[in-house]
Amino acid sequence: MIPISKRLLACAELVPQNARVADIGCDHGYLGIHLLLEKKALCVIASDLREKPLASAVANARKYALTDISFVCADGLSGIAPNSVDTIVCAGMGGDLIRMVLEASPWALEGRHTLILQPQSSQYELRQWLAKKGFAIERETPVAEAGHVYSAMRLQYTGKPVLLSPLEAFVSQSLLESGSPDLCAYLTDTVRRLERVTENMKLADQPPEKLRFFETALNGVKEVYERHAECS
């Protein structure tokens, strides 16, 4: 049994059938190995900037005699040829870093690739940036694991830049429709984070419009929470 985490399994679920996958920041390679063993992906390119975890990923793949997985020691997507994959997974890194990875390889933002992202921080900033770039969340799954709450998103390019509302910057309609048992945990965690942010902003005497954005988001998430009977 592969020791794959719950949050990576959520990413795997979002990968289209017969995809050609680039797993960026692959760590020990469990996501790519799982996708091939489950016959979800046709092939995987596993990339990591660090040599030690990449060597571990190579060793793990050998245990299962996998031949349709290759490994690249590179920064972000720099070692990936655009036409070699159709799906890009960035999981287990901050939203700011995910943005840097995509910006450094503009071909990934041209709409020819499915993006599957699982940011560990700066989620709302990443959502806003992607919406302005013309990407829409097609599916989103909240995941609670080991005391942390994550969100895995699959995005498709629409070509239509959108300005998200304060609520949409934190909670998508796809997330609410996910059917995940961890939805309430995600909403609860989001409310707590927004409460901390707004309180800190009041103490720091932040600009009124910036505070208003987060207060509007907080009120919106609270209303969503209260509308979901399973959360009460």
Residue pairs with C-beta under 8 A, 6 or more apart in sequence:
2 30
2 33
2 34
2 37
2 60
3 30
4 12
4 30
4 31
4 33
4 34
5 30
5 145
6 143
6 145
7 91
7 92
7 118
7 143
7 145
7 150
7 152
8 30
8 31
8 34
8 91
8 92
8 118
9 34
10 118
10 141
10 143
10 150
10 152
11 31
11 89
11 91
11 116
11 118
11 152
12 31
12 34
12 35
12 38
12 40
13 141
13 152
14 116
14 139
14 141
14 152
14 153
14 154
15 21
15 35
15 40
15 41
15 87
15 89
15 116
16 86
16 87
16 114
17 40
18 40
18 41
18 42
19 35
19 40
19 41
19 42
19 86
19 87
19 114
20 41
20 42
20 43
20 44
20 84
20 85
20 86
20 87
21 32
21 35
21 41
21 43
21 44
21 45
21 85
21 87
21 88
21 89
22 44
22 45
22 47
22 77
22 80
22 84
22 85
22 87
22 88
22 89
23 29
23 31
23 32
23 44
23 45
23 46
23 47
23 89
23 91
24 47
24 76
24 77
24 80
24 88
24 89
24 90
24 101
25 47
25 48
25 49
25 90
25 91
25 92
25 93
26 32
26 46
26 47
26 48
26 53
26 54
26 57
26 71
27 48
27 53
27 56
27 57
27 92
28 53
28 56
28 57
28 60
29 46
29 56
29 57
29 58
29 60
29 61
29 69
29 71
30 60
31 89
31 91
32 41
32 44
32 46
32 57
32 61
32 69
33 60
33 61
33 64
33 66
33 69
34 40
35 41
35 44
36 43
36 44
36 64
36 66
36 68
36 69
37 64
37 66
41 68
41 87
42 68
43 68
43 69
43 70
44 68
44 69
44 70
45 69
45 70
45 71
45 72
45 80
45 84
45 85
46 54
46 57
46 61
46 69
46 70
46 71
46 72
47 71
47 72
47 73
47 74
47 76
47 77
47 79
47 80
48 54
48 57
48 73
49 73
49 74
49 75
49 76
50 73
51 73
54 71
54 73
57 71
58 71
61 69
61 71
72 79
72 80
73 79
74 80
75 104
76 100
76 101
76 104
76 105
77 88
77 101
77 102
77 104
77 105
77 108
78 104
78 105
80 105
82 105
82 107
82 108
82 112
82 113
85 113
86 112
86 113
86 114
87 113
87 114
87 115
87 116
88 108
88 113
88 114
88 115
88 116
89 116
89 117
89 118
90 98
90 101
90 102
90 115
90 116
90 117
90 118
91 116
91 117
91 118
91 152
92 118
92 120
93 101
93 119
93 120
94 119
94 120
94 121
94 122
95 119
95 120
95 121
95 122
95 123
95 125
95 126
96 121
96 122
96 125
96 126
98 117
98 119
98 126
99 125
99 126
99 129
101 108
102 108
102 109
102 115
103 109
107 113
108 115
109 133
109 135
109 157
110 157
111 134
111 157
111 159
112 157
114 154
114 155
114 156
115 130
115 135
115 153
115 154
115 155
116 152
116 153
116 154
116 155
117 126
117 152
117 153
117 155
118 150
118 151
118 152
118 153
119 126
119 151
120 148
120 150
123 151
123 170
124 169
124 170
124 217
127 137
127 164
127 168
127 169
127 170
127 172
128 164
128 169
130 155
131 161
131 162
131 163
131 164
131 168
132 161
132 162
132 163
133 161
134 157
134 158
134 159
134 160
134 161
134 162
135 155
135 156
135 157
135 158
136 155
136 156
136 158
136 162
137 153
137 154
137 155
137 172
137 174
137 175
138 154
138 155
138 156
138 174
139 153
139 154
139 174
139 178
140 151
140 152
140 153
140 154
140 172
140 174
140 175
140 178
141 151
141 152
141 175
141 178
141 180
142 149
142 150
142 151
142 175
142 178
142 180
142 182
142 183
142 185
142 186
143 149
143 150
143 151
143 152
143 180
143 182
144 150
144 182
144 185
144 186
149 182
149 185
149 186
149 189
151 175
151 186
153 172
153 174
165 216
165 220
166 213
166 214
166 216
166 217
166 220
167 216
167 217
167 220
167 221
167 224
169 217
170 190
170 194
170 217
170 220
170 221
171 187
171 190
171 220
171 221
171 224
175 183
175 186
176 183
176 224
176 228
180 186
183 228
183 230
183 231
184 225
184 228
184 230
184 231
187 221
187 224
187 225
187 228
187 231
188 225
188 231
190 221
191 218
191 221
191 222
191 225
194 214
194 217
194 218
194 221
195 218
197 214
198 211
198 214
198 215
198 218
201 210
201 211
201 214
202 211
225 231
226 232
